[in-house]
Amino acid sequence: MKKYVLAAALCFGIAASAFAQEEKLVVKPSGRILMDGAIMHSSDDVADAAGEAGFNVPDVRIGMKASYGNWEGKVDVGYARQSLSVKDVFIQYNFDKKNFLRGGYFVHQFGYQSATSSSFKIAMEEPETHSAFGVGGRLLGLMYEHSDDKFMGAASLYTDNQSFKKQTNETGYQGSGLMTRLVYHPCIERGNLFQVGVGLNYELASKNGANMKWTSPYPTRVAKLTAMGVELADAKSDFKFTGEVMAAKGNIGLEAQYIMMNVNQRNLPNYTAWGAYGNLRFLLNSEYTYVKNDAGIATPDPKSWELVAAYNYTDMNDGDILGGKLSDWSLTMNYYINKYMIWRVSGHYVHAGETNTGLAVTANKNDFSVLETRLQIKF
């Protein structure tokens, strides 16, 4: 009899221990520091004067991640140029290893650049096409995501980012939208990767139309220079479509994405803009691996050296609305020092101009070049 009692007690103890371990609150600190230096030159006198060479610390963040059973959350606060700003703030419920629901203020899934945060862009900065159409910023909303060995799908319901910063008596009715990213990834083994995907986004303008403005900077954060942009005060809604493809074999990888945007205006013709980019990646001493939840190439192994050749073209001109045209050729070297540190050296040559909106640094043609470096620490 004692044997059965002892066995039952042992089983109960094991079960209680497992339950207690599952429900344990785990809190981990997180942080980020970016240190940049850049030399730049512009053929336009105004842009050249605004883009002085020098050093900057464009991002310092401190935050925490917490988990408790199926629940997890994140709070991230950034400091840059004597200004505090809130970054990610969300709570997430994990139904299982393949499905979760996230709510709060964060970057939602739309297009391939959703696979990496702002400091992990392989050409040092986000492609102008992605930033120009406003699909890489944080939004207040809900996102459901499913990921397995063949498919990743995410769908979001959101309001525009001013709803996180202002009260409704200041904004009036807030802009809102629906966003999705659907990815088919049949090959996710190390050194053998392939995926294709599409994304759709439909957004209604807010009362004051504050979310119907799109701009893109030149590819540096040492200076703040707007390369192109458009603001449509008569906008009613906008629709965006994106297609993406990624493939990698061994130590060679290719990433490409196309984005088209159509804006429905109340009393004026529709406005249409588009852009595309491609990245050719080459790892010198490792092979590319995959991240299922984010649907993209993972950060390469520590001690890896990488070369990235990239091209980006964006056209924001449509009829009488000249938001600008831009071409960006770049070559970047990335050294993944260890799990927490990356050193980058990047050179960009940008041809931009043909704008009449007054948002860009130059309204005519401008040849802009920048050679920059970054040491980043992230934990």
Solvent accessible surface area in square Angstrom, and as a share of the most:
residue,aa,sasa,rsa
1,M,174,0.78
2,K,164,0.70
3,K,156,0.66
4,Y,157,0.60
5,V,83,0.47
6,L,124,0.62
7,A,51,0.40
8,A,62,0.48
9,A,59,0.45
10,L,117,0.58
11,C,86,0.52
12,F,151,0.63
13,G,36,0.35
14,I,109,0.56
15,A,61,0.47
16,A,45,0.35
17,S,69,0.44
18,A,58,0.45
19,F,132,0.55
20,A,62,0.48
21,Q,139,0.62
22,E,99,0.44
23,E,50,0.23
24,K,131,0.56
25,L,109,0.54
26,V,59,0.34
27,V,79,0.45
28,K,126,0.53
29,P,96,0.61
30,S,7,0.05
31,G,5,0.05
32,R,11,0.04
33,I,65,0.33
34,L,0,0.00
35,M,77,0.34
36,D,4,0.02
37,G,6,0.06
38,A,7,0.05
39,I,120,0.61
40,M,18,0.08
41,H,111,0.50
42,S,3,0.02
43,S,68,0.44
44,D,27,0.14
45,D,122,0.63
46,V,96,0.55
47,A,0,0.00
48,D,49,0.25
49,A,69,0.54
50,A,54,0.42
51,G,3,0.03
52,E,120,0.54
53,A,60,0.47
54,G,27,0.26
55,F,179,0.74
56,N,40,0.21
57,V,69,0.39
58,P,7,0.04
59,D,6,0.03
60,V,53,0.30
61,R,15,0.06
62,I,109,0.55
63,G,16,0.15
64,M,94,0.42
65,K,89,0.38
66,A,27,0.21
67,S,43,0.28
68,Y,105,0.40
69,G,28,0.27
70,N,62,0.32
71,W,129,0.45
72,E,64,0.29
73,G,18,0.17
74,K,37,0.16
75,V,61,0.35
76,D,7,0.04
77,V,50,0.29
78,G,2,0.02
79,Y,98,0.37
80,A,24,0.19
81,R,133,0.49
82,Q,164,0.73
83,S,63,0.40
84,L,131,0.65
85,S,50,0.32
86,V,66,0.38
87,K,41,0.18
88,D,18,0.10
89,V,49,0.28
90,F,23,0.10
91,I,111,0.57
92,Q,10,0.04
93,Y,61,0.23
94,N,36,0.19
95,F,107,0.44
96,D,79,0.41
97,K,200,0.85
98,K,107,0.45
99,N,26,0.13
100,F,20,0.08
101,L,70,0.35
102,R,47,0.17
103,G,20,0.19
104,G,20,0.19
105,Y,12,0.05
106,F,2,0.01
107,V,54,0.31
108,H,3,0.01
109,Q,12,0.05
110,F,0,0.00
111,G,0,0.00
112,Y,10,0.04
113,Q,14,0.06
114,S,19,0.12
115,A,14,0.11
116,T,48,0.28
117,S,47,0.31
118,S,44,0.29
119,S,0,0.00
120,F,41,0.17
121,K,11,0.05
122,I,20,0.10
123,A,12,0.09
124,M,0,0.00
125,E,23,0.10
126,E,45,0.20
127,P,20,0.12
128,E,4,0.02
129,T,0,0.00
130,H,2,0.01
131,S,28,0.18
132,A,0,0.00
133,F,0,0.00
134,G,51,0.49
135,V,6,0.03
136,G,22,0.21
137,G,41,0.40
138,R,48,0.18
139,L,26,0.13
140,L,60,0.30
141,G,15,0.14
142,L,94,0.47
143,M,4,0.02
144,Y,92,0.35
145,E,4,0.02
146,H,46,0.21
147,S,6,0.04
148,D,32,0.17
149,D,83,0.43
150,K,110,0.47
151,F,79,0.33
152,M,0,0.00
153,G,10,0.09
154,A,3,0.02
155,A,55,0.43
156,S,8,0.05
157,L,104,0.52
158,Y,5,0.02
159,T,39,0.23
160,D,2,0.01
161,N,63,0.32
162,Q,15,0.07
163,S,17,0.11
164,F,69,0.29
165,K,140,0.59
166,K,97,0.41
167,Q,127,0.57
168,T,89,0.52
169,N,130,0.66
170,E,103,0.46
171,T,3,0.02
172,G,24,0.23
173,Y,138,0.52
174,Q,51,0.23
175,G,1,0.01
176,S,39,0.25
177,G,6,0.06
178,L,107,0.53
179,M,10,0.04
180,T,27,0.16
181,R,0,0.00
182,L,75,0.37
183,V,1,0.01
184,Y,111,0.42
185,H,0,0.00
186,P,33,0.21
187,C,38,0.23
188,I,39,0.20
189,E,99,0.44
190,R,127,0.46
191,G,7,0.07
192,N,58,0.30
193,L,4,0.02
194,F,74,0.31
195,Q,0,0.00
196,V,60,0.35
197,G,9,0.08
198,V,61,0.35
199,G,0,0.00
200,L,77,0.38
201,N,4,0.02
202,Y,100,0.38
203,E,16,0.07
204,L,83,0.41
205,A,7,0.06
206,S,2,0.01
207,K,135,0.57
208,N,86,0.44
209,G,18,0.17
210,A,60,0.47
211,N,25,0.13
212,M,1,0.00
213,K,98,0.41
214,W,11,0.04
215,T,49,0.28
216,S,1,0.00
217,P,66,0.42
218,Y,2,0.01
219,P,5,0.03
220,T,8,0.04
221,R,55,0.20
222,V,20,0.12
223,A,14,0.11
224,K,197,0.83
225,L,4,0.02
226,T,35,0.20
227,A,1,0.01
228,M,1,0.00
229,G,0,0.00
230,V,1,0.01
231,E,99,0.45
232,L,10,0.05
233,A,102,0.79
234,D,30,0.16
235,A,2,0.02
236,K,103,0.43
237,S,6,0.04
238,D,1,0.01
239,F,76,0.32
240,K,3,0.01
241,F,67,0.28
242,T,0,0.00
243,G,20,0.19
244,E,9,0.04
245,V,51,0.29
246,M,1,0.00
247,A,35,0.27
248,A,7,0.05
249,K,144,0.61
250,G,17,0.17
251,N,44,0.23
252,I,91,0.46
253,G,1,0.01
254,L,83,0.41
255,E,5,0.02
256,A,29,0.22
257,Q,5,0.02
258,Y,85,0.32
259,I,0,0.00
260,M,48,0.22
261,M,0,0.00
262,N,42,0.21
263,V,0,0.00
264,N,57,0.29
265,Q,11,0.05
266,R,122,0.45
267,N,126,0.65
268,L,102,0.51
269,P,110,0.69
270,N,80,0.41
271,Y,1,0.00
272,T,52,0.30
273,A,1,0.01
274,W,98,0.34
275,G,0,0.00
276,A,31,0.24
277,Y,10,0.04
278,G,23,0.22
279,N,6,0.03
280,L,97,0.48
281,R,9,0.03
282,F,80,0.33
283,L,0,0.00
284,L,90,0.45
285,N,92,0.47
286,S,20,0.13
287,E,75,0.33
288,Y,1,0.01
289,T,32,0.19
290,Y,29,0.11
291,V,55,0.32
292,K,78,0.33
293,N,76,0.39
294,D,55,0.28
295,A,0,0.00
296,G,1,0.01
297,I,11,0.05
298,A,18,0.14
299,T,72,0.42
300,P,12,0.07
301,D,50,0.26
302,P,71,0.44
303,K,122,0.52
304,S,2,0.01
305,W,92,0.32
306,E,1,0.00
307,L,73,0.36
308,V,0,0.00
309,A,47,0.36
310,A,18,0.14
311,Y,85,0.32
312,N,7,0.04
313,Y,57,0.22
314,T,0,0.00
315,D,20,0.10
316,M,0,0.00
317,N,28,0.14
318,D,48,0.25
319,G,66,0.64
320,D,133,0.69
321,I,44,0.22
322,L,58,0.29
323,G,0,0.00
324,G,1,0.01
325,K,69,0.29
326,L,2,0.01
327,S,14,0.09
328,D,6,0.03
329,W,121,0.42
330,S,14,0.09
331,L,110,0.55
332,T,1,0.01
333,M,38,0.17
334,N,0,0.00
335,Y,40,0.15
336,Y,6,0.02
337,I,39,0.20
338,N,57,0.29
339,K,160,0.68
340,Y,107,0.41
341,M,53,0.24
342,I,6,0.03
343,W,94,0.33
344,R,1,0.00
345,V,43,0.25
346,S,0,0.00
347,G,24,0.23
348,H,12,0.05
349,Y,100,0.38
350,V,0,0.00
351,H,67,0.30
352,A,2,0.02
353,G,2,0.02
354,E,75,0.33
355,T,8,0.05
356,N,91,0.47
357,T,43,0.25
358,G,72,0.69
359,L,48,0.24
360,A,16,0.12
361,V,37,0.21
362,T,6,0.03
363,A,61,0.47
364,N,111,0.57
365,K,132,0.56
366,N,0,0.00
367,D,51,0.27
368,F,1,0.00
369,S,42,0.27
370,V,7,0.04
371,L,102,0.51
372,E,4,0.02
373,T,50,0.29
374,R,1,0.00
375,L,60,0.30
376,Q,1,0.01
377,I,50,0.25
378,K,51,0.22
379,F,105,0.44
